């Protein structure tokens, strides 16, 4: 790992603990250099924070893309469950979950908005692919014909709800059991009735 990547890795850890309040002196101490030496690699804290966030956002969506491509030939129920548990697994690392939940709390508004836009642009692609999965489910008779975009938004909100529980109760350890129960309850509400569907 070169010094620049070492700085970004240390910034990730400090950001999880202190958010945008992390200081350049703390960061320099974490990588064993003097504070002025940081400026030979980055223009300042904002560049470090932005690049660190950009790398993590790309890492997450790259892995999500792999998961979605691997699920292209799955039936809708299996694909949705696969995506659901991918998110739970990815964020089961408490530090990573704290990192993402700290991004909206960045006090530098232009930087916060830039990061939010980056996430939103990637989310838009993901959400559209999820919508196509829903349409496929309706077409092949897995989902109720009246399943609307609201059902997709509920699905996404469920993931956020489970992640919030993991953030509040990190030592509970029952997130997979909770996630399975939540998904099963959701699916029972959007699927075609068993007597009308071969996929029940």
C-alpha positions as CSV (number, residue, x, y, z in Angstrom):
1,X,0.0,0.0,0.0
2,X,1.5,3.3,-1.0
3,X,1.4,6.3,1.3
4,X,-1.6,7.9,-0.4
5,X,-3.7,4.8,0.0
6,X,-2.5,4.5,3.6
7,X,-3.7,8.0,4.3
8,X,-7.1,7.2,2.7
9,X,-7.4,4.0,4.8
10,X,-6.6,5.9,8.0
11,X,-9.1,8.6,7.0
12,X,-11.7,5.9,6.6
13,X,-11.2,4.7,10.2
14,X,-11.1,8.2,11.6
15,X,-14.2,9.3,9.6
16,X,-16.1,6.3,11.1
17,X,-15.2,7.5,14.6
18,X,-15.3,11.3,14.3
19,X,-17.1,12.1,11.0
20,X,-16.1,15.3,9.3
21,X,-14.6,16.5,12.5
22,X,-11.4,14.4,11.9
23,X,-8.4,16.6,11.9
24,X,-5.3,16.7,9.6
25,X,-3.1,16.3,12.7
26,X,-5.0,13.2,13.8
27,X,-4.7,11.8,10.3
28,X,-1.0,12.5,10.1
29,X,-0.4,10.8,13.5
30,X,-2.3,7.8,12.3
31,X,0.0,7.2,9.4
32,X,3.2,8.3,11.2
33,X,4.0,11.5,9.3
34,X,4.0,15.2,10.1
35,X,0.9,17.2,9.2
36,X,2.6,19.3,6.5
37,X,3.6,16.1,4.7
38,X,-0.1,15.3,4.1
39,X,-0.2,18.3,1.7
40,X,2.4,16.6,-0.6
41,X,-0.3,14.0,-1.3
42,X,-3.6,16.0,-1.1
43,X,-4.7,19.6,-1.2
44,X,-6.5,19.4,2.1
45,X,-9.0,17.5,4.2
46,X,-11.9,18.0,1.8
47,X,-10.0,16.3,-1.0
48,X,-9.1,13.4,1.3
49,X,-12.7,13.0,2.5
50,X,-14.1,13.2,-1.0
51,X,-11.7,10.7,-2.5
52,X,-12.2,8.3,0.4
53,X,-16.0,8.4,0.0
54,X,-15.8,8.1,-3.7
55,X,-13.7,4.9,-3.4
56,X,-16.1,3.3,-1.0
57,X,-19.1,4.3,-3.0
58,X,-17.6,2.7,-6.1
59,X,-16.5,-0.4,-4.2
60,X,-20.1,-0.9,-2.9
61,X,-21.8,-0.4,-6.3
62,X,-19.2,-2.5,-8.1
63,X,-20.0,-5.4,-5.8
64,X,-23.7,-4.8,-6.1
65,X,-23.4,-4.8,-9.9
66,X,-21.6,-8.2,-9.8
67,X,-24.5,-9.5,-7.6
68,X,-27.1,-8.1,-10.0
69,X,-25.5,-9.5,-13.1
70,X,-25.3,-12.9,-11.3
71,X,-29.0,-12.8,-10.6
72,X,-30.2,-11.9,-14.1
73,X,-31.5,-15.4,-14.8
74,X,-33.0,-15.9,-11.4
75,X,-36.7,-15.7,-10.8
76,X,-37.8,-12.4,-9.2
77,X,-38.2,-13.8,-5.6
78,X,-34.7,-15.3,-5.6
79,X,-33.1,-12.2,-7.1
80,X,-34.8,-9.8,-4.7
81,X,-33.8,-12.0,-1.7
82,X,-30.3,-12.1,-3.0
83,X,-30.0,-8.3,-3.3
84,X,-31.6,-7.9,0.2
85,X,-29.1,-10.2,1.9
86,X,-26.2,-8.8,-0.1
87,X,-26.9,-5.4,1.5
88,X,-27.2,-6.9,5.0
89,X,-23.9,-8.9,4.5
90,X,-22.0,-5.9,3.1
91,X,-23.0,-3.6,5.9
92,X,-22.6,-6.3,8.7
93,X,-19.2,-4.7,9.2
94,X,-20.1,-2.1,11.8
95,X,-17.4,0.3,10.8
96,X,-18.6,0.3,7.2
97,X,-22.2,0.9,8.2
98,X,-21.2,3.8,10.4
99,X,-19.2,5.2,7.5
100,X,-22.2,5.4,5.2
101,X,-24.5,6.7,8.0
102,X,-22.0,9.5,8.7
103,X,-21.9,10.9,5.1
104,X,-25.2,12.9,5.4
105,X,-23.8,14.5,8.6
106,X,-20.9,16.2,6.8
107,X,-21.0,19.9,7.8
108,X,-19.4,21.2,4.6
109,X,-22.5,21.6,2.5
110,X,-20.9,21.6,-1.0
111,X,-18.9,18.5,-0.2
112,X,-22.0,16.8,1.4
113,X,-24.1,17.6,-1.7
114,X,-21.3,16.3,-4.0
115,X,-21.2,13.0,-2.2
116,X,-25.0,12.8,-2.1
117,X,-25.1,13.3,-5.9
118,X,-22.5,10.6,-6.4
119,X,-24.6,8.1,-4.4
120,X,-27.9,9.2,-6.0
121,X,-26.5,8.7,-9.5
122,X,-25.4,5.2,-8.7
123,X,-28.7,4.5,-6.9
124,X,-30.7,5.6,-9.9
125,X,-29.1,2.8,-12.0
126,X,-29.6,0.2,-9.3
127,X,-33.2,1.2,-8.7
128,X,-34.0,1.0,-12.4
129,X,-32.6,-2.5,-12.5
130,X,-34.7,-3.4,-9.5
131,X,-37.8,-2.0,-11.2
132,X,-37.1,-4.2,-14.2
133,X,-36.9,-7.2,-11.9
134,X,-40.3,-6.2,-10.5
135,X,-41.7,-6.0,-14.1
136,X,-40.3,-9.4,-14.9
137,X,-41.9,-10.7,-11.7
138,X,-45.3,-9.3,-12.8
139,X,-44.9,-10.6,-16.4
140,X,-44.0,-14.2,-15.3
141,X,-46.8,-14.3,-12.7
142,X,-44.7,-14.2,-9.5
143,X,-45.9,-10.7,-8.4
144,X,-49.4,-9.3,-8.2
145,X,-50.2,-7.3,-11.3
146,X,-51.0,-4.3,-9.1
147,X,-47.6,-4.3,-7.6
148,X,-46.5,-0.7,-8.1
149,X,-43.4,1.4,-7.7
150,X,-44.6,1.8,-4.1
151,X,-43.8,-1.9,-3.5
152,X,-40.3,-1.2,-4.7
153,X,-39.9,1.8,-2.5
154,X,-41.1,-0.3,0.4
155,X,-38.5,-3.0,-0.4
156,X,-35.7,-0.4,-0.3
157,X,-37.1,1.1,2.9
158,X,-37.0,-2.4,4.5
159,X,-33.3,-2.7,3.8
160,X,-32.7,0.7,5.4
161,X,-34.8,-0.3,8.4
162,X,-32.8,-3.4,9.0
163,X,-29.5,-1.5,8.6
164,X,-30.7,1.1,11.2
165,X,-31.4,-1.7,13.6
166,X,-27.9,-3.1,13.0
167,X,-26.4,0.4,13.7
168,X,-28.4,0.9,16.9
169,X,-27.8,-2.7,18.2
170,X,-24.5,-3.8,16.8
171,X,-24.0,-6.6,19.3
172,X,-27.4,-8.2,18.8
173,X,-26.1,-10.6,16.1
174,X,-29.6,-11.5,14.9
175,X,-29.7,-9.4,11.8
176,X,-29.9,-12.3,9.4
177,X,-32.8,-13.8,11.2
178,X,-34.5,-10.5,11.4
179,X,-33.8,-9.8,7.7
180,X,-35.3,-13.2,6.7
181,X,-38.5,-12.6,8.7
182,X,-38.8,-9.1,7.2
183,X,-38.3,-10.3,3.7
184,X,-40.7,-13.3,4.0
185,X,-43.4,-10.9,5.4
186,X,-42.8,-8.5,2.5
187,X,-42.9,-11.2,-0.2
188,X,-46.1,-12.7,1.2
189,X,-47.7,-9.4,0.6
190,X,-46.6,-8.8,-3.0
191,X,-46.5,-12.3,-4.5
192,X,-49.4,-13.8,-6.4
193,X,-51.7,-15.9,-4.1
194,X,-50.4,-19.5,-4.0
195,X,-53.5,-20.9,-5.7
196,X,-52.9,-18.6,-8.7
197,X,-49.1,-18.9,-9.0
198,X,-46.7,-21.7,-9.7
199,X,-43.9,-19.9,-7.9
200,X,-45.4,-19.7,-4.4
